[in-house]
Every structure is written in C-alpha cells, then in structure tokens.
Amino acid sequence: MVSLVVNGCTDDPPTQGVPSVSAQATSPRPATPTTTPEPVRLPEDAPALSDVIPAPESARPAKDDNFALTKQSDISVADGTRAAGDYLADVLRPATGFPLRVVSGEDNAGGIQLLLREGGDPQDESYRLEVARDGVTLSAASQSGLFAGAHTLRQLLPADVERGETVDREWVLAGGVVEDQPRFGYRGAMLDVARHFFGVDVVKRYIDRVAQYKVNYLHLHLADDQGWRIEIDGWPRLTEVGARNEVGGGKGGFYTKQQYREIVAYAQSRGVTIVPEIDMPGHTNAALTSYAKLNCDGTAPPTYTDTKVGFSSLCIDKPVTYDFANDVITQLAEMTPGPYLHIGGDEANSTKDADYRAFFDKVLPMVVKAGKRPIGWHEYAKANVPRSGVVQYWRIETADAPTRRQADSGRRVLMSPADKTYLDMKYEESNPWGNSWAGAVDVRTAYEWEPTKELAGVGDGMVLGVEAPLWTELVTTEDEIERMTFPRMQAIAEVGWSTQTKWADFRQRLAAQAERMTAQDIAFHRDSGVPW
Ligand code: TNX
C-alpha cells in the first residue's frame, strides 16, 4: 500500500492520546500546520468529481487538489451544521476506521469543514463542495443543502467506503469544486407497508439507501384494504384487528407511535422527510373490519387478503366517519414534523362522485387545520383542493382535465406516472416478478422522460417534483424491495435533481454504482441496458 504524505507527516499517526468521540466533541483541535501539503495521487478506483448520481450542476476538477482523509481528520461543524456532520461521520467511520471526530469550529485544516450561510432560505438546497489539498469545505444555505453536499462527498470516496468493516487503504477525494442545486424540491420514494408489512429496521435501511441519491421525501402508505399499520389513540382495534393481516393472509404488523417517531427521527438524521399516508375514503377495508360503526350498514366486513381494488368506502353520511378521520389526521400530523400529509383519494370506485366531494369538503380542511399541506392521488383533483394542496399524478394517460385545472389554479403537481416511476412494475416483460398493468419499466424508461412534458397543461413551474412508488402486493422480502427499487431509484432521483440528463452518460455512472451497491449489500437488478 502507498504511504501518503499529508500535512508533512505520514498517514500513520500514533493513535495514543486520541480521546473518545464524545469527549472530543467540543475540545480544541491540535495546532494546524501552516504549510500547504504536497499533492496526493488519486487512486484508480476513486470517482472523478462528476461521477456522482444525481449529476451535479457543475463540477470543476483541480487535479493538484486531491485530498486525503486520515486518522487525524476531524469533521468541523459550524453552528447549525452538526446534523449533517454527524451523518458524514456515521457513514464514513465504519470503512475508514478513522475517529472522524465531530468538533465545533470553523476551519478545515486536514479535515472536513461544514458551514451554514447565514440568513439562508431553508428551502434552498444548493451547496458548494470544495475539495482542496489542505481540507474539504462544504457550505450551504440550509440543512437540506448540507445533506445534499454530504451525499455528494460520500459518493466521491471509493466504493470501499460503503463496506461495513474497516478497509486498510488510502481514502482520497478528487480535488476541485462542485456547485450544485436541485431542479425540483421534492424527490420522493414511496413504500407500501400496508399490502405487506415491513418493520422499523427495514424502513430505516430503505431510508439510508434512497437518501444517498438525494431522495429527500419518503412517503409511507400506512393503510389499505389489507392492513392498518399505525397506532391511533382512541381506536385500538385498528391495530388489534386491522393490522393483523396482509396480502395472502400473513400476520401483518404495525408501528407503535414510538416506532413511527423513531422512523421520523431516523429519516431526519439522513436528510429525509416522512410523508405519512392514510388512504381515504376507498382502500379502507382494514379500518372497516376493525370498527363496525364505520360501515353504513353497521356490519364489519371480513379481512381482505386479495389484491383487487376499488370495493371499500368509509360511510360518507355518518358523523363517526369524521371523528375517525379527524383523530387519524390530527394524531399523524402531531407525530410528523414535515409539511405534508397524504390523504389518498385513489380508486374510490364504490364512493359516488357527490359523496366523494362531500367527504373531502369535510376532511381536507382538517389537514389544513392540523398545519399540514394535503397531498392526494390525482383523483382528488375533482374535489375542492385547498390552496396549499398537492396533486400526485399516477396514471399513464398524458392528459387529465381535473389535474390540469388544479395546476392552472396554482396547485402543485407531484409526478408519479406509473409507466415511468412505478417500482412495482416489471423491468422487462420477460421478468417473472412485478406488476405489468402500466407496461414494463426498465431503467432507461425510468430515466428518459420529462416531468414538465408528461401531462398536458402541467408544465414548468407547476411541478413540485417526482416520486417513485413501490407498491407491495407482490413484494414480500427486503431483497425484493431492493431489487425493484435499485437501480430505477437512481434514475428517478436524477430526473428530479439534475437539469442535464443524458442516458449515454447516466448509464456509465450507474454502472459504476454496482460496486457501491454491492458493498452496501443491496440486492439490485442488473438491468440489461446498463454496462455493469
Ligand atoms: C394502483 S397507484 C394503485 C395501488 C396499487 C397499484 C399497483 C394508486 C394510487 N393506486 O393501489 O397498489 O396500482 O400498481
């Protein structure tokens, strides 16, 4: 192994005297040498500055400015930057084996410096990452920008950095400056934990895996005909009865309030915001099974284990329906720091149109009153969507009059066209696994589309972002979750983040992700369009 010369000493300092991470957190760093270190060679397997997914807006390499991370490197966090600093330490420590102490301070000598620009707009996700011989400086106007820059920094280290155990090697980053910002503020993934239930650990790993590609929202589909997955005070049968089922008749499961909060906090520590969904007024058999009083005829239907949709509806005329909806909405809102609450609204085929509107006229104001912006599947565009509401388009048709009307009157549209973004679709017709009603969705199909040209009349300025939903009627294991998600998620993430998207370039960068995904133990699909 090459012995590097950094800061005038070899990359093998005595560990003696390095205090524990917590003890070190606020203590001053050792005196910094004033001489500029010698240039370091970039190892062959280190990514180039522009090898990142999603593609950054600008990357200016400086070959004499490669930076070597060492045992002595600190992560120095200025005010307000500790969360992103802790995230970096968390992801870089296992493979490097370096202490990477997170220390308060404002210099980057021999380490990584995080800075938050004062008076920045919290919505501004832009960042600047400068890799120089004497240190790395990441600056941004917001927490989100810092996380975005941290995800870039992570990808600039060799794939070995993703291994779970220490790898004894050099850790050099390509020198230069990345200046970057997202095209859309919302880049989402969705996990359906209702059709099949997945526990807290699976959700946390999913968050980890999507976050590295700058996915900043995870939408959790928390209730459907087959199962109810979240504890709600005052409605114990939702979890005693409604949760004990899933597609095919498995045992199901649910998150306690504490577990849900744990997921929310974990997501925050990765720069991801949770969007909870309770689907109403259709897709509600699990709730209807739990409480006979929610049914118009006062009789609870049996549990449902099949996959057909469109048969269930809350009882529109009963006051108890709105007590139920209000309890669910206010409690979910109270546990969710993010701005959005998803209210479903899709495939309510057994709710009459007038009833559907009457229902949302009562329920959408509850969401607003709870301090959240409602998101609904685009069928709810025929209801009175509040000004703050978002319409999530999921079909494959290229025109939808109600969605267009909502966009015309200022509601933002979240793009999830099934023939481009649905992670439950087969990659290729010949694949044995996956749904196929929207056709096959290979990686190129997930990549080569334009969110502002997908839907007639919904153009520039009207699109909030993109989201890739993983419905789980057919998905029963974490391996299957990963195989369906990766590498299509990288494609959707880049569509949402980058302005310049070229398939010929993307497929090369994607091929280079194979090693990273393997090191992370992600069971990804080797799509035939990618030169793995
Ligand atoms: C349609 S997409 C549904 C889901 C299914 C999915 C399967 C949407 C809003 N509704 O209930 O799981 O198709 O692809």
Residues whose N, C-alpha, C, O or C-beta is under 5 A from the ligand:
A	BS01	TNX	D346 W377 W394 D424 N435 W471
